[in-house]
Amino acid sequence: MGPAGAIGRRIVGWLYSEPMADLPDHVIPMLERLRSNIRECFLGHEAAVDRVLVCLLARGHVLIEDVPGVGKTTLATALARSVDGTIVRLQMTPDMVPSDILGVTLWDQHKGEFTFKPGPIFCNVLVADEVNRTTPRTQSALLEAMSEYQVSIDGHTRKLLEPFLVVATQNPYEFEGTYFLPESQLDRFLMRIRLGYPKPEDEQRVLISDPTRTALSGLKPVMTAEEIVRLQRLVDDVRFDDRLARYIVDLANATRDHPRLQIGLSTRGALALVHASKATALLDGRTYTLPEDVTKNVIPVLAHRVVVHGRLREEDGESIEGLIQRVMETVPSPV
């Protein structure tokens, strides 16, 4: 075994003293097929693809936030169509009411009884386009279902399908006629990601191939809903060392004590970081979590969960991501 293998053994030995079970042989090729299928349509940054896959594996939901025209809906739709399950895309509008999403109980004249008509939320993947365009009442109904994985209508509780993933998009730079999600509701999303503009070579490929009109319309699923559920259960078994848990606790306390932050990371937010880290490890083909799995997820998991004192001076280059990065630098890594 070469030097790299020896280093790998030392890292694993530092993390765990007991032998680890290997991943089933089919897992890594399966995840690679899913990643490649999405990349056929979404030609933006590869990190964005991995982050939505982490949310899928971790049973979390993802909010894609950026300017119009950078591929938010393309990424969300490509993920949804790659899974052979029930898929719904909703264009959120100001006139939507909660029953438009959850469903409604109607009187059936032929049967002589009330019958429940399920809403679009009873699906495996829900793409909620421009979620900030619908009213707070409708947003709350959607986000409560995302948190509880069930809905209560007319005194009856109905469980959602498994797996269940919401991929929501919003434009943060348009204010007229929009209702932005408050921090308490943003917390229902495992991650908030921003795509940014594609690299020049990727943008050139978009101009030549126009994937939304070609590849996206013919995209076929490469994984069943049942296979996604089995992968999610594998994430539950990924090992997470006590020292990594202590690192996340220290990081959470650093956000709570920081003078620029009014509200720091909650315990639920810290647990979300654990789930995202374990899913990242599985996506990389490992049954154990490394410190890098935690650090690479800190900003997309934390940035929408903390509240800043006052306003960030964007003209001076201040951003919530930069502030969290500086907080991270004050907390020693377990390595």
C-alpha positions as CSV (number, residue, x, y, z in Angstrom):
1,M,0.0,0.0,0.0
2,G,1.4,3.4,-1.0
3,P,1.6,6.6,1.1
4,A,-1.9,7.7,0.2
5,G,-3.3,4.4,1.4
6,A,-1.4,4.7,4.6
7,I,-2.8,8.2,5.2
8,G,-6.3,6.9,4.5
9,R,-5.8,4.1,7.0
10,R,-4.6,6.6,9.7
11,I,-7.6,8.9,9.1
12,V,-10.0,6.0,9.3
13,G,-8.2,4.7,12.4
14,W,-8.5,8.2,14.0
15,L,-12.2,8.3,13.3
16,Y,-13.2,4.7,14.1
17,S,-11.7,1.8,16.1
18,E,-14.1,-0.8,14.8
19,P,-14.2,-2.3,11.3
20,M,-16.5,-0.6,8.8
21,A,-18.9,-2.3,6.5
22,D,-18.4,-1.6,2.8
23,L,-21.1,0.0,0.6
24,P,-23.0,-2.4,-1.7
25,D,-21.3,-2.6,-5.1
26,H,-24.3,-1.1,-6.9
27,V,-24.5,2.2,-4.9
28,I,-21.7,4.2,-6.4
29,P,-22.6,3.4,-10.1
30,M,-26.2,4.2,-9.2
31,L,-25.3,7.6,-7.8
32,E,-23.1,8.4,-10.7
33,R,-25.9,7.6,-13.2
34,L,-28.1,9.9,-11.3
35,R,-25.5,12.7,-11.3
36,S,-24.7,12.2,-15.0
37,N,-28.4,12.2,-16.0
38,I,-28.9,15.6,-14.3
39,R,-25.7,17.0,-15.9
40,E,-27.1,16.2,-19.4
41,C,-29.6,19.1,-18.9
42,F,-28.1,21.3,-16.3
43,L,-24.7,22.7,-17.5
44,G,-24.0,25.0,-14.6
45,H,-21.7,24.4,-11.6
46,E,-21.3,20.7,-10.7
47,A,-21.4,21.6,-7.0
48,A,-25.0,22.6,-7.3
49,V,-25.9,19.2,-8.7
50,D,-24.2,17.5,-5.8
51,R,-26.0,19.7,-3.3
52,V,-29.4,18.9,-4.5
53,L,-28.5,15.2,-4.5
54,V,-27.3,15.6,-0.9
55,C,-30.7,17.0,0.0
56,L,-32.4,14.1,-1.7
57,L,-30.3,11.5,0.1
58,A,-30.7,13.3,3.5
59,R,-34.5,13.6,3.3
60,G,-34.2,17.3,3.1
61,H,-35.7,20.0,0.9
62,V,-33.7,22.6,-1.1
63,L,-34.4,26.2,-1.9
64,I,-32.6,27.4,-5.1
65,E,-32.3,31.2,-5.0
66,D,-30.8,33.3,-7.8
67,V,-31.4,35.7,-10.6
68,P,-33.7,34.6,-13.4
69,G,-32.3,32.6,-16.3
70,V,-29.4,30.8,-14.6
71,G,-31.0,27.3,-14.6
72,K,-32.9,27.1,-11.3
73,T,-36.0,25.4,-12.8
74,T,-33.8,23.3,-15.2
75,L,-31.9,21.9,-12.3
76,A,-35.0,21.2,-10.3
77,T,-36.9,19.6,-13.2
78,A,-33.9,17.5,-14.2
79,L,-33.6,16.1,-10.7
80,A,-37.4,15.4,-10.6
81,R,-37.4,13.6,-14.0
82,S,-34.4,11.5,-13.1
83,V,-36.4,9.7,-10.4
84,D,-39.1,7.2,-11.6
85,G,-41.8,8.5,-9.2
86,T,-44.7,10.9,-9.2
87,I,-43.6,14.4,-10.1
88,V,-45.5,17.7,-9.9
89,R,-44.4,21.1,-10.9
90,L,-46.3,24.0,-9.5
91,Q,-46.1,27.6,-10.7
92,M,-46.8,29.5,-7.4
93,T,-49.1,32.5,-7.8
94,P,-50.7,35.1,-5.5
95,D,-54.2,33.6,-5.9
96,M,-53.3,30.1,-4.7
97,V,-54.8,28.9,-1.4
98,P,-53.6,26.0,0.8
99,S,-56.2,23.6,-0.6
100,D,-54.7,24.1,-4.0
101,I,-51.6,22.3,-2.7
102,L,-52.9,20.0,0.1
103,G,-56.2,18.9,-1.3
104,V,-59.8,19.3,-0.3
105,T,-62.7,17.2,1.0
106,L,-65.8,17.3,-1.3
107,W,-69.3,15.9,-1.0
108,D,-69.7,12.9,-3.4
109,Q,-73.4,13.0,-4.3
110,H,-73.3,9.5,-5.8
111,K,-71.7,7.9,-2.7
112,G,-73.5,10.0,-0.3
113,E,-70.3,10.8,1.7
114,F,-67.4,13.2,1.8
115,T,-64.4,12.2,-0.3
116,F,-60.9,13.5,0.0
117,K,-59.3,14.8,-3.3
118,P,-55.5,14.7,-2.8
119,G,-53.6,17.9,-3.8
120,P,-50.4,18.0,-5.7
121,I,-48.3,17.7,-2.6
122,F,-49.0,13.9,-2.6
123,C,-46.1,13.2,-4.9
124,N,-42.4,12.1,-4.7
125,V,-40.9,15.3,-6.1
126,L,-42.6,18.7,-6.0
127,V,-41.0,21.5,-7.9
128,A,-42.4,24.8,-6.4
129,D,-41.5,27.5,-8.9
130,E,-41.1,31.0,-7.6
131,V,-42.3,30.1,-4.1
132,N,-42.1,33.7,-3.0
133,R,-44.9,34.7,-5.3
134,T,-47.6,32.9,-3.3
135,T,-49.1,34.3,-0.1
136,P,-47.7,33.6,3.5
137,R,-50.8,31.4,4.3
138,T,-50.1,29.1,1.3
139,Q,-46.4,29.1,2.0
140,S,-47.1,28.1,5.6
141,A,-49.3,25.2,4.5
142,L,-46.5,23.9,2.1
143,L,-43.7,24.3,4.7
144,E,-45.7,22.6,7.4
145,A,-46.1,19.6,5.2
146,M,-42.4,19.7,4.4
147,S,-41.6,19.6,8.1
148,E,-44.1,17.0,9.2
149,Y,-44.2,14.8,6.1
150,Q,-48.0,14.7,6.6
151,V,-51.0,16.9,6.3
152,S,-54.0,17.3,8.5
153,I,-57.3,18.2,6.8
154,D,-60.7,18.1,8.4
155,G,-59.4,16.3,11.4
156,H,-57.7,13.5,9.4
157,T,-53.9,13.1,9.2
158,R,-52.6,11.8,5.9
159,K,-49.0,10.8,5.4
160,L,-47.1,12.0,2.3
161,L,-45.4,9.6,-0.1
162,E,-41.9,8.3,0.5
163,P,-39.5,9.7,-0.7
164,F,-40.8,13.2,-0.6
165,L,-38.7,16.1,-1.8
166,V,-39.5,19.8,-2.4
167,V,-37.3,21.8,-4.7
168,A,-38.4,25.4,-4.5
169,T,-37.0,28.3,-6.5
170,Q,-37.2,32.1,-5.8
171,N,-35.7,35.3,-7.2
172,P,-34.2,37.3,-4.4
173,Y,-33.9,40.5,-6.4
174,E,-37.6,41.1,-7.3
175,F,-39.8,42.6,-4.6
176,E,-43.0,43.8,-6.2
177,G,-45.8,41.3,-5.7
178,T,-43.6,38.8,-3.7
179,Y,-43.8,37.4,-0.2
180,F,-40.4,36.4,1.0
181,L,-40.1,33.5,3.4
182,P,-39.4,34.5,7.0
183,E,-36.4,32.9,8.8
184,S,-38.6,30.6,10.8
185,Q,-39.9,29.1,7.6
186,L,-36.6,29.1,5.7
187,D,-35.5,26.7,8.4
188,R,-37.7,24.0,6.8
189,F,-35.2,23.8,3.9
190,L,-32.1,21.7,4.5
191,M,-30.1,23.9,2.1
192,R,-30.4,27.2,0.3
193,I,-28.1,27.3,-2.7
194,R,-27.2,29.9,-5.2
195,L,-26.2,28.8,-8.7
196,G,-24.4,31.9,-10.0
197,Y,-23.6,32.4,-13.6
198,P,-22.2,29.4,-15.5
199,K,-18.5,29.2,-16.5
200,P,-17.9,30.6,-20.0
201,E,-17.3,27.1,-21.5
202,D,-20.5,25.8,-20.0
203,E,-22.5,28.9,-21.2
204,Q,-21.2,28.3,-24.7
205,R,-22.4,24.7,-24.5
206,V,-25.9,26.0,-23.4
207,L,-26.0,28.3,-26.4
208,I,-25.1,25.6,-28.8
209,S,-27.2,22.7,-27.5
210,D,-30.1,24.5,-25.8
211,P,-30.6,21.6,-23.3
212,T,-34.0,22.8,-22.0
213,R,-35.5,22.3,-25.4
214,T,-33.6,19.1,-26.3
215,A,-32.2,17.0,-23.5
216,L,-34.7,18.0,-20.8
217,S,-37.8,17.0,-22.8
218,G,-36.4,13.6,-23.4
219,L,-34.8,12.9,-20.0
220,K,-35.6,9.4,-18.7
221,P,-35.5,8.3,-15.0
222,V,-32.5,6.3,-13.9
223,M,-33.6,5.4,-10.4
224,T,-36.9,4.3,-8.8
225,A,-38.5,5.9,-5.8
226,E,-37.8,2.6,-3.9
227,E,-34.1,2.8,-4.7
228,I,-34.0,6.4,-3.3
229,V,-35.6,5.2,-0.1
230,R,-32.9,2.5,0.3
231,L,-30.2,5.0,-0.3
232,Q,-31.7,7.3,2.4
233,R,-31.6,4.4,4.8
234,L,-27.9,3.9,4.0
235,V,-27.3,7.5,4.9
236,D,-28.8,6.8,8.3
237,D,-26.1,4.1,8.8
238,V,-23.1,6.4,7.8
239,R,-20.9,6.7,10.8
240,F,-20.5,10.1,12.5
241,D,-17.7,10.5,15.0
242,D,-18.2,12.2,18.4
243,R,-15.5,14.7,17.7
244,L,-17.3,15.9,14.6
245,A,-20.4,16.3,16.6
246,R,-18.4,18.4,19.1
247,Y,-17.1,20.5,16.2
248,I,-20.6,21.3,15.1
249,V,-21.7,22.2,18.7
250,D,-18.7,24.6,18.9
251,L,-19.6,26.1,15.5
252,A,-23.2,26.6,16.6
253,N,-22.1,28.3,19.8
254,A,-19.7,30.5,17.8
255,T,-22.7,31.8,15.8
256,R,-24.7,32.3,18.9
257,D,-22.0,34.4,20.5
258,H,-21.0,36.4,17.4
259,P,-21.6,40.2,17.8
260,R,-22.9,40.5,14.3
261,L,-25.5,37.7,14.6
262,Q,-28.8,38.3,16.3
263,I,-29.9,34.7,16.1
264,G,-27.3,31.9,15.8
265,L,-27.6,28.3,14.7
266,S,-30.4,26.3,16.4
267,T,-30.1,22.7,17.5
268,R,-32.3,21.7,14.6
269,G,-29.9,23.5,12.3
270,A,-27.0,21.7,13.8
271,L,-28.8,18.4,13.2
272,A,-29.4,19.4,9.6
273,L,-25.7,19.8,9.2
274,V,-25.1,16.3,10.5
275,H,-27.6,14.9,8.0
276,A,-26.1,16.8,5.1
277,S,-22.5,15.7,6.1
278,K,-23.5,12.0,6.2
279,A,-25.3,12.3,2.8
280,T,-22.1,13.9,1.4
281,A,-20.1,11.0,2.6
282,L,-22.4,8.5,0.9
283,L,-22.3,10.5,-2.3
284,D,-18.5,10.3,-2.2
285,G,-18.8,6.5,-1.7
286,R,-17.9,6.3,2.0
287,T,-19.6,4.8,5.0
288,Y,-17.9,7.2,7.4
289,T,-17.9,11.0,7.7
290,L,-14.8,13.2,7.4
291,P,-14.4,16.8,8.6
292,E,-14.4,18.0,5.0
293,D,-18.0,16.6,4.7
294,V,-19.0,19.0,7.5
295,T,-17.1,22.1,6.3
296,K,-18.3,22.0,2.7
297,N,-21.9,22.0,3.9
298,V,-21.6,24.7,6.5
299,I,-22.6,27.7,4.3
300,P,-25.5,26.2,2.3
301,V,-27.0,24.7,5.5
302,L,-26.3,27.7,7.9
303,A,-26.7,30.8,5.7
304,H,-30.5,30.9,5.8
305,R,-30.8,29.9,9.4
306,V,-29.0,32.8,11.1
307,V,-30.2,36.4,11.5
308,V,-27.8,39.4,11.2
309,H,-27.9,42.4,13.5
310,G,-28.8,45.4,11.2
311,R,-28.0,45.2,7.5
312,L,-25.0,43.8,5.7
313,R,-23.2,46.5,3.7
314,E,-23.2,44.7,0.3
315,E,-21.6,47.8,-1.3
316,D,-18.6,47.1,1.0
317,G,-18.5,43.4,0.0
318,E,-20.3,42.1,3.1
319,S,-22.4,38.9,2.7
320,I,-23.9,36.4,5.1
321,E,-21.7,33.7,3.4
322,G,-18.5,35.8,4.1
323,L,-19.6,36.3,7.7
324,I,-20.2,32.5,8.3
325,Q,-16.8,31.8,6.7
326,R,-15.1,34.2,9.2
327,V,-17.0,32.4,12.1
328,M,-15.8,29.1,10.8
329,E,-12.2,30.3,11.0
330,T,-12.5,30.9,14.7
331,V,-13.5,27.3,15.4
332,P,-10.7,24.7,15.3
333,S,-11.2,21.8,12.9
334,P,-11.2,18.2,14.4
335,V,-8.3,17.3,12.0
